[in-house]
Amino acid sequence: MTLDQSLIQKALERFIKFAESYMKGANSENREAYRLKKDHTVRVFEAAKTIVEQSKNIDIETGTIILLAAILHDVGRFEQWKLTKSYRDTAGSNHPEIGARMLENGGIEHFIPKTRKYDKIIIMTVRWHGALNLPENLNERELLVCQIVRDSDRMDIFYQSTIKRDFPILYSQKLGNKNLSEGVKKSFEEDKSVQWAHVRTKFDMLALRLALCKQMSTQASKEYIIKKDYVNSMVDFFKKMLTDGKGHFYYNVEELEWLRNNTMEYLMR
């Protein structure tokens, strides 16, 4: 597939310069926060690129739109941190909406000066990339673009779940019961997304992240997870981080392996 490489590359270069403009002159804490989001965007872009290239039903123009939207999906994160010093999304500080408004107010012309043809669908994707449920009125192309950008964004959650730096943040819950909470296990068994209200422990949080593997929208997205070995990486790292010096793993090992096997079986259907 030959995408519009020039348009994509220039947008990526402009995004990196945009991120670096926030880093310039910032103190070490703010600079690190901006750097993390810049690096996150590059990884999401690379995941989206691989998924597009491996997909059999994506035309050149749609593939180009997906990669442009992947580059800009988190553009609102930088202003969010600048204003709140937090990446927690709230009613008054929702990064998809901040990003969409920035682009609507002329920002998209900075990143993509060559054409206005894709503005509407890119801005729409930025606005909805974090949503569990997408709007019902999307056409076929809009739905596919949103789905793959959302899939690609979630891929980086899997990556971050295997890094010591991020583990304490992503698994900030208490240890709690040694088994999965009832509501979490039920949702997982039924191949449904795990509800945040049901999460009680670190174990439940692992199930929530593995459940995202079951929410992938395309076969190429599932194959990407398998190729990167994210399921085994997340489970093995989780076990490593919660095993004490005597080799004792805190949670129920049988349930841990059930989570692993159930997820892999789903992906390989």
C-alpha positions in Angstrom: 0.0 0.0 0.0 1.4 3.4 -1.0 0.1 6.0 1.4 0.6 9.7 1.0 4.0 9.5 2.7 4.9 13.1 2.3 1.7 14.4 3.9 2.1 11.9 6.8 5.8 12.6 7.4 5.4 16.3 7.4 2.5 16.1 9.9 4.6 13.9 12.2 7.5 16.3 12.0 5.3 19.2 12.8 3.7 17.3 15.7 7.2 16.6 17.2 8.1 20.3 16.9 4.8 21.2 18.5 5.5 18.9 21.4 9.1 20.2 21.7 7.7 23.8 21.9 6.0 22.9 25.1 9.2 21.2 26.4 11.3 24.2 25.7 11.9 26.3 28.8 9.8 23.9 30.9 11.0 22.7 34.3 12.1 19.0 34.6 8.7 17.8 35.8 6.8 19.5 33.0 9.4 18.6 30.4 9.2 14.9 31.3 5.4 15.0 31.2 5.4 16.5 27.7 8.1 14.0 26.5 6.1 11.1 27.7 3.1 12.2 25.5 5.3 12.9 22.6 6.8 9.4 22.8 3.4 7.9 23.3 2.1 9.5 20.1 5.0 8.1 18.1 4.3 4.6 19.4 0.6 4.9 18.6 1.5 6.1 15.1 3.8 3.1 14.6 1.1 0.7 15.8 -1.5 2.3 13.5 0.9 2.1 10.6 1.5 -1.6 11.1 -2.2 -2.3 11.4 -3.0 -0.3 8.3 -0.3 -2.1 6.3 -1.6 -5.5 7.5 -5.2 -4.8 6.8 -6.8 -6.1 3.6 -9.8 -3.8 3.4 -8.2 -0.3 3.8 -7.8 1.9 0.7 -4.9 4.3 0.3 -6.8 7.5 1.3 -8.4 5.9 4.3 -5.0 4.6 5.5 -3.6 8.1 5.1 -6.4 9.6 7.2 -5.9 6.9 9.9 -2.2 7.8 10.3 -2.8 11.6 10.3 -5.5 11.1 13.0 -3.1 8.8 15.0 -0.5 11.6 14.9 -3.0 14.2 16.2 -5.1 12.0 18.6 -3.4 13.3 21.8 -2.7 16.9 20.7 -4.9 18.1 23.6 -2.7 16.4 26.2 -0.1 19.2 26.1 -2.5 22.0 26.8 -4.2 19.9 29.4 -1.0 19.4 31.3 -0.1 23.1 30.9 -3.4 24.1 32.5 -3.9 21.5 35.1 -0.5 19.7 35.7 -2.5 16.5 35.4 -3.4 13.9 32.8 -6.6 12.9 34.6 -9.6 13.5 32.4 -12.5 15.3 34.1 -15.6 17.1 32.9 -13.6 20.3 32.7 -10.3 18.9 31.4 -11.1 16.2 28.8 -8.1 15.9 26.5 -10.0 14.6 23.4 -12.3 17.6 23.5 -9.5 20.0 24.2 -7.6 18.5 21.2 -10.6 18.6 18.9 -11.3 22.3 19.7 -7.7 23.2 19.2 -7.8 21.7 15.7 -11.2 23.2 15.0 -9.8 26.7 15.8 -7.2 26.5 13.1 -4.7 24.2 14.7 -5.1 21.5 12.1 -3.8 23.8 9.4 -0.5 24.0 11.2 -0.1 20.2 11.1 -1.7 19.6 7.7 -1.3 22.8 5.6 -1.5 21.0 2.2 -5.2 20.1 2.2 -8.5 20.7 4.1 -10.0 17.6 2.6 -9.6 15.4 5.8 -10.2 18.0 8.5 -13.7 16.9 9.5 -13.0 13.2 9.9 -9.6 13.8 11.7 -11.2 16.2 14.2 -14.1 13.8 14.7 -11.6 11.0 15.4 -9.6 13.1 17.9 -12.8 13.9 19.7 -14.0 10.3 20.0 -10.7 8.3 20.2 -11.0 7.7 23.9 -14.7 6.7 24.0 -15.8 3.2 24.9 -18.9 3.6 22.7 -18.6 5.5 19.4 -21.5 7.5 17.9 -24.1 5.5 16.0 -24.3 7.9 13.1 -20.8 7.3 11.8 -20.4 6.2 8.2 -18.3 3.2 7.3 -15.1 5.1 6.8 -15.5 7.3 9.9 -16.2 4.2 12.0 -13.1 2.4 10.7 -10.8 5.4 11.2 -12.0 5.8 14.8 -11.7 2.1 15.5 -8.2 1.7 14.3 -6.9 4.9 16.0 -8.6 3.7 19.3 -7.1 0.3 18.9 -3.6 1.8 18.3 -4.0 4.0 21.3 -4.9 1.0 23.5 -1.8 -0.9 22.2 0.4 1.6 24.1 -1.5 0.8 27.3 -0.3 -2.8 26.9 3.3 -1.6 26.4 3.2 0.7 29.4 1.8 -2.1 31.5 5.2 -3.9 31.2 7.4 -0.9 32.3 8.6 -0.6 35.9 8.2 3.2 35.7 4.5 3.0 34.8 3.5 -0.1 36.8 2.8 1.7 40.1 0.7 4.3 38.3 -1.3 1.9 36.2 -1.8 -0.6 39.0 -2.3 1.9 41.9 -5.1 -0.2 43.5 -4.6 -2.1 46.8 -3.8 -5.8 46.8 -7.1 -6.9 48.3 -8.7 -10.4 47.7 -6.5 -13.0 46.1 -9.1 -13.8 43.5 -10.7 -11.7 40.8 -13.7 -9.7 42.0 -17.0 -11.3 41.0 -18.2 -8.5 38.6 -14.8 -8.4 36.9 -14.6 -12.1 36.3 -18.2 -12.2 35.0 -17.6 -9.5 32.5 -14.3 -11.1 31.4 -16.0 -14.5 30.9 -18.7 -12.9 28.8 -16.1 -11.1 26.6 -17.4 -7.7 27.8 -15.4 -4.7 28.8 -14.6 -4.6 32.5 -16.4 -1.7 34.3 -14.2 0.6 36.3 -16.8 0.5 39.1 -16.1 -3.2 39.6 -12.3 -2.8 39.9 -11.2 -3.4 43.5 -7.6 -4.7 43.2 -4.5 -4.8 41.1 -5.6 -8.2 39.8 -8.9 -6.6 38.7 -6.9 -3.9 36.9 -4.9 -6.5 35.0 -8.2 -8.1 33.9 -9.5 -4.7 32.8 -6.4 -4.2 30.6 -6.5 -7.8 29.2 -10.2 -7.2 28.4 -9.2 -4.4 26.1 -7.5 -7.0 23.9 -11.0 -8.4 23.4 -12.3 -5.0 22.3 -10.1 -4.8 19.2 -12.0 -3.8 16.1 -10.1 -5.5 13.3 -8.3 -8.8 12.7 -5.1 -6.9 11.9 -5.3 -5.3 15.4 -5.7 -8.8 17.0 -2.7 -10.0 15.0 -0.7 -7.1 16.1 -1.3 -8.0 19.7 -0.2 -11.6 19.1 2.9 -10.5 17.1 4.0 -8.2 19.9 3.2 -10.9 22.5 1.5 -8.3 24.7 -0.7 -10.8 26.6 2.2 -12.9 27.8 4.3 -9.8 28.4 1.6 -8.2 30.6 0.8 -11.3 32.5 4.4 -12.3 33.1 5.4 -8.8 34.2 2.4 -8.6 36.5 3.4 -11.9 38.1 7.0 -10.7 38.4 6.1 -7.4 40.1 3.8 -9.1 42.6 6.1 -12.0 43.6 7.9 -11.5 46.8 11.6 -12.4 47.6 10.6 -15.9 48.6 9.0 -16.6 45.3 5.4 -16.2 46.5 2.9 -14.7 44.1 0.2 -12.7 45.9 -2.8 -13.5 43.7 -4.4 -16.8 42.6 -2.1 -18.3 40.1 -4.8 -20.5 38.5 -7.0 -17.4 37.9 -4.0 -15.6 36.5 -3.4 -18.3 34.0 -7.1 -18.5 33.2 -6.9 -14.8 32.2 -3.9 -15.4 30.0 -5.4 -18.4 28.2 -8.8 -17.0 27.9 -7.4 -13.8 26.3 -5.2 -15.7 23.9 -8.0 -18.1 22.8 -10.2 -15.1 22.0 -7.5 -13.4 19.9 -6.9 -16.6 17.9 -10.5 -17.3 17.0 
